[in-house]
Amino acid sequence: MQLDLVDVFGSRPMKGNPLAVVHGADGLGDEEMLRLTQWLGFSETTFLLPPQDGRADYRVRIFCPARELPFAGHPTLGTCHAWLAAGGKPKRDGVVVQECGVGLVDISRRDGLLAFKAPPLVRTGPLSDAERAEAARFAGVPQEAVVEAVHIANGPLWQLLRLRSADDVLAAAPEPKAPEGTEIGLAGPYAEGSGPAWEIRAFFVPGQGRLAEDPVTGSLNAGVAMHLFASGLAQGSYIAAQGRKVGADGHVHCYADGDGAVWIGGRVETIAAGAELPVLA
């Protein structure tokens, strides 16, 4: 087995979200995958396996320190990058097909960046009044700053609070603790012409009730983009910024194509490749 370290969604190297990718993970069980993920300490670690669906180029299992995830965005792009760098050849020209917990996910190059096709939302609609109040409290957002509160679940069960402005997003002061399964995203617009169009923050519980902030989050940005394009709050394409509060500088490129699909793209950089891993006992 070999381990690669990659950086995803950074505006420049080592300013995105780090990911560990394990090649040749066939011999690892659930417990070993989770234990390695917890030891590495990244928000996610992925494990490359042969596909079970004949249409897929590879299969990936995605773990965060608390559990396995059916889908996550920066692990999708980072795993694809590592698979290609290791000599992977897609079955279809120009498209890599990833098999994961939500099924098949298409990945392609758009404007020189890797981009994944956003999977369908599995839950939409407004948060209840109680859910809205609880999400705002855990995220440390005053109720008057919340313009809209909706479900944008796409594997992770993201609850989105759309705020008045990017400044409101950056001013949020989250609680240190939250229940397991808490997944809250914030989105607020920048003034037109100021660079990125939206500021994003993501809060989740990696384990033991601790509420953490993710540097740059593909799955949340996918759900946000699908909501913004569908509601007319964004057209064509835009760039979202994320990570400034935790030392990152992420840029997420969001596109709506002519067929109604939404694509989420970004830079992916190899930081280290080919570290040998002993068999985990």
C-alpha positions as CSV (number, residue, x, y, z in Angstrom):
1,M,0.0,0.0,0.0
2,Q,1.1,3.5,-0.7
3,L,0.0,6.9,0.6
4,D,-0.2,10.2,-1.2
5,L,-0.8,13.6,0.3
6,V,-2.6,16.1,-1.9
7,D,-4.0,19.6,-1.4
8,V,-7.4,20.4,-2.9
9,F,-9.2,23.7,-3.7
10,G,-6.2,25.9,-2.7
11,S,-5.8,29.2,-4.5
12,R,-2.1,28.2,-4.3
13,P,-0.3,25.2,-3.0
14,M,-0.9,24.2,0.6
15,K,-3.7,26.7,1.0
16,G,-6.6,24.3,0.3
17,N,-7.9,21.2,2.2
18,P,-5.3,18.4,2.7
19,L,-6.2,14.8,1.9
20,A,-4.5,11.4,2.3
21,V,-5.1,8.9,-0.4
22,V,-4.3,5.2,0.2
23,H,-3.6,3.2,-3.0
24,G,-4.2,-0.6,-3.0
25,A,-6.4,-0.7,0.1
26,D,-8.0,-4.0,-0.8
27,G,-6.7,-5.7,2.3
28,L,-8.0,-3.2,4.8
29,G,-11.2,-3.6,6.7
30,D,-13.5,-0.9,8.1
31,E,-11.7,-0.7,11.5
32,E,-8.2,-0.3,9.9
33,M,-9.4,2.4,7.6
34,L,-11.0,4.3,10.4
35,R,-8.0,3.9,12.7
36,L,-5.6,5.2,10.0
37,T,-7.9,8.1,9.3
38,Q,-8.0,9.1,13.0
39,W,-4.3,8.8,13.3
40,L,-3.6,11.0,10.3
41,G,-6.0,13.6,11.6
42,F,-7.2,15.1,8.3
43,S,-10.8,15.9,7.8
44,E,-10.9,12.9,5.4
45,T,-8.8,10.0,4.1
46,T,-9.7,8.0,1.1
47,F,-9.0,4.4,0.1
48,L,-8.7,3.3,-3.5
49,L,-10.2,0.0,-4.5
50,P,-11.1,-1.8,-7.8
51,P,-14.5,-0.9,-9.0
52,Q,-17.6,-3.1,-8.5
53,D,-19.6,-1.3,-11.2
54,G,-18.3,-2.0,-14.7
55,R,-18.9,1.6,-15.7
56,A,-16.6,3.0,-13.0
57,D,-12.8,3.6,-13.3
58,Y,-12.1,3.0,-9.6
59,R,-14.0,2.7,-6.3
60,V,-13.2,4.9,-3.3
61,R,-14.2,4.7,0.4
62,I,-14.2,8.0,2.2
63,F,-13.6,8.2,5.9
64,C,-13.6,11.1,8.3
65,P,-12.3,10.6,11.9
66,A,-15.8,9.7,13.1
67,R,-17.2,7.5,10.4
68,E,-17.4,6.5,6.7
69,L,-19.0,9.1,4.4
70,P,-21.0,8.2,1.3
71,F,-19.7,11.3,-0.6
72,A,-17.4,14.2,0.0
73,G,-16.2,16.8,-2.5
74,H,-12.5,17.5,-1.9
75,P,-11.8,13.7,-1.4
76,T,-13.4,13.1,-4.8
77,L,-11.1,15.5,-6.6
78,G,-8.1,14.6,-4.6
79,T,-8.6,10.9,-5.1
80,C,-9.1,11.3,-8.8
81,H,-5.9,13.4,-9.1
82,A,-3.9,10.7,-7.2
83,W,-5.4,7.9,-9.3
84,L,-4.5,9.7,-12.5
85,A,-1.0,10.6,-11.2
86,A,-0.4,6.9,-10.5
87,G,-1.1,6.0,-14.1
88,G,-4.9,5.5,-14.0
89,K,-6.5,5.5,-17.5
90,P,-10.2,6.3,-17.7
91,K,-12.5,4.1,-19.8
92,R,-14.2,7.2,-21.4
93,D,-12.2,9.9,-23.1
94,G,-12.2,13.1,-21.0
95,V,-14.3,11.7,-18.1
96,V,-13.2,9.8,-15.0
97,V,-16.0,7.8,-13.3
98,Q,-15.7,7.4,-9.6
99,E,-17.7,4.8,-7.6
100,C,-18.5,5.7,-4.0
101,G,-21.3,5.5,-1.5
102,V,-23.7,7.7,-3.5
103,G,-23.1,5.8,-6.7
104,L,-21.2,7.0,-9.8
105,V,-19.7,10.5,-9.9
106,D,-18.3,12.0,-13.1
107,I,-15.1,14.0,-12.9
108,S,-13.6,16.0,-15.8
109,R,-11.2,18.9,-16.5
110,R,-12.9,22.3,-16.8
111,D,-10.8,25.4,-17.4
112,G,-7.7,23.5,-16.5
113,L,-9.1,22.4,-13.1
114,L,-10.5,19.1,-12.0
115,A,-14.3,19.3,-11.5
116,F,-16.9,16.8,-10.3
117,K,-20.5,16.7,-11.3
118,A,-22.6,17.5,-8.2
119,P,-24.7,14.5,-7.1
120,P,-28.4,14.9,-6.7
121,L,-29.7,16.4,-3.4
122,V,-31.3,13.8,-1.2
123,R,-33.1,16.4,1.0
124,T,-34.2,19.9,0.2
125,G,-36.7,22.4,1.5
126,P,-36.6,24.9,4.4
127,L,-35.4,24.1,7.9
128,S,-38.1,24.1,10.5
129,D,-38.1,27.1,12.9
130,A,-36.5,24.9,15.6
131,E,-33.8,23.6,13.1
132,R,-33.1,27.2,12.0
133,A,-32.7,28.4,15.5
134,E,-30.5,25.5,16.5
135,A,-28.3,25.8,13.4
136,A,-27.8,29.6,14.0
137,R,-27.0,29.0,17.6
138,F,-24.3,26.3,16.9
139,A,-22.8,28.4,14.1
140,G,-22.8,31.5,16.2
141,V,-24.9,33.6,13.8
142,P,-27.5,36.2,15.0
143,Q,-31.0,35.4,13.8
144,E,-31.3,38.8,12.0
145,A,-28.3,37.9,9.8
146,V,-30.1,34.8,8.4
147,V,-31.9,35.4,5.1
148,E,-32.7,31.8,4.3
149,A,-32.3,28.4,6.0
150,V,-32.6,25.2,3.8
151,H,-31.6,21.6,3.6
152,I,-29.0,20.8,0.9
153,A,-28.1,17.2,1.8
154,N,-26.1,15.3,-0.8
155,G,-24.5,12.6,1.3
156,P,-23.5,14.8,4.1
157,L,-26.7,16.2,5.7
158,W,-25.8,19.9,5.2
159,Q,-28.1,22.6,6.6
160,L,-27.4,25.9,4.8
161,L,-27.8,29.3,6.4
162,R,-27.7,32.0,3.7
163,L,-26.6,35.2,5.4
164,R,-26.9,38.8,4.4
165,S,-23.2,39.3,3.4
166,A,-19.8,37.7,3.3
167,D,-18.9,39.9,6.4
168,D,-21.7,38.1,8.3
169,V,-20.2,34.8,7.4
170,L,-16.7,35.8,8.5
171,A,-18.1,37.2,11.8
172,A,-19.8,33.9,12.8
173,A,-18.4,32.6,16.1
174,P,-19.4,28.9,16.4
175,E,-20.0,27.0,19.6
176,P,-17.1,24.6,20.6
177,K,-19.5,21.6,21.0
178,A,-22.4,20.2,19.0
179,P,-24.3,16.9,18.6
180,E,-22.8,14.1,16.4
181,G,-24.1,14.6,12.9
182,T,-24.2,18.4,13.0
183,E,-23.3,19.7,9.5
184,I,-23.9,23.4,9.0
185,G,-22.9,25.6,6.1
186,L,-22.8,29.4,5.8
187,A,-22.9,31.4,2.6
188,G,-22.9,35.1,2.1
189,P,-22.4,37.3,-1.0
190,Y,-19.6,39.7,-1.7
191,A,-20.3,43.0,-3.4
192,E,-20.3,42.6,-7.1
193,G,-16.8,42.9,-8.7
194,S,-14.9,42.3,-5.5
195,G,-13.4,39.0,-6.6
196,P,-15.0,35.8,-5.3
197,A,-18.8,36.0,-5.4
198,W,-19.6,34.1,-2.2
199,E,-17.9,33.4,1.2
200,I,-18.5,29.9,2.5
201,R,-17.8,28.3,5.9
202,A,-18.5,24.8,7.0
203,F,-18.9,23.3,10.5
204,F,-19.1,19.6,11.3
205,V,-18.4,17.2,14.2
206,P,-15.4,14.9,13.5
207,G,-15.9,13.1,16.9
208,Q,-16.4,13.5,20.6
209,G,-18.9,16.3,20.2
210,R,-16.3,18.8,19.0
211,L,-17.6,21.3,16.4
212,A,-14.8,21.8,13.9
213,E,-14.4,24.1,10.8
214,D,-13.5,22.6,7.5
215,P,-10.9,24.5,5.4
216,V,-12.6,24.0,2.0
217,T,-15.6,21.8,1.4
218,G,-16.6,20.4,-2.0
219,S,-19.9,18.7,-0.9
220,L,-21.2,21.9,0.8
221,N,-20.2,24.0,-2.2
222,A,-22.0,21.6,-4.4
223,G,-25.2,21.8,-2.4
224,V,-24.9,25.6,-2.2
225,A,-24.3,25.9,-5.9
226,M,-27.2,23.8,-6.8
227,H,-29.4,25.9,-4.6
228,L,-28.1,29.2,-5.8
229,F,-28.4,28.3,-9.5
230,A,-31.9,26.8,-9.0
231,S,-33.1,29.8,-7.2
232,G,-31.6,32.3,-9.6
233,L,-29.2,33.8,-7.1
234,A,-26.3,32.8,-9.4
235,Q,-26.0,32.3,-13.1
236,G,-23.5,30.6,-15.3
237,S,-20.5,30.4,-13.0
238,Y,-18.9,31.9,-9.9
239,I,-16.0,31.5,-7.5
240,A,-16.6,30.8,-3.8
241,A,-13.9,31.6,-1.2
242,Q,-13.5,29.5,1.9
243,G,-11.0,28.8,4.7
244,R,-9.7,32.3,5.7
245,K,-10.7,31.7,9.4
246,V,-8.6,28.5,9.6
247,G,-5.5,29.6,7.7
248,A,-6.6,28.3,4.3
249,D,-7.3,30.3,1.1
250,G,-9.6,28.1,-0.9
251,H,-11.2,29.0,-4.3
252,V,-14.0,26.8,-5.5
253,H,-15.2,27.2,-9.1
254,C,-18.9,26.5,-9.5
255,Y,-20.5,26.0,-13.0
256,A,-23.9,25.3,-14.3
257,D,-23.8,23.7,-17.8
258,G,-26.3,23.7,-20.6
259,D,-27.9,20.4,-19.5
260,G,-28.7,21.7,-16.0
261,A,-25.8,19.9,-14.3
262,V,-23.7,21.7,-11.7
263,W,-19.9,21.2,-11.6
264,I,-17.6,21.9,-8.7
265,G,-13.9,22.5,-9.6
266,G,-10.6,23.5,-8.2
267,R,-6.8,23.1,-8.2
268,V,-5.3,19.9,-6.9
269,E,-1.6,19.7,-6.0
270,T,0.5,16.7,-5.0
271,I,2.4,17.5,-1.8
272,A,4.0,14.0,-1.3
273,A,3.6,10.8,-3.2
274,G,4.4,7.1,-2.8
275,A,5.0,6.7,1.0
276,E,5.0,3.0,1.8
277,L,2.5,1.8,4.4
278,P,3.0,-1.4,6.4
279,V,0.1,-3.8,6.6
280,L,-2.1,-2.5,9.4
281,A,-2.6,-5.2,12.1
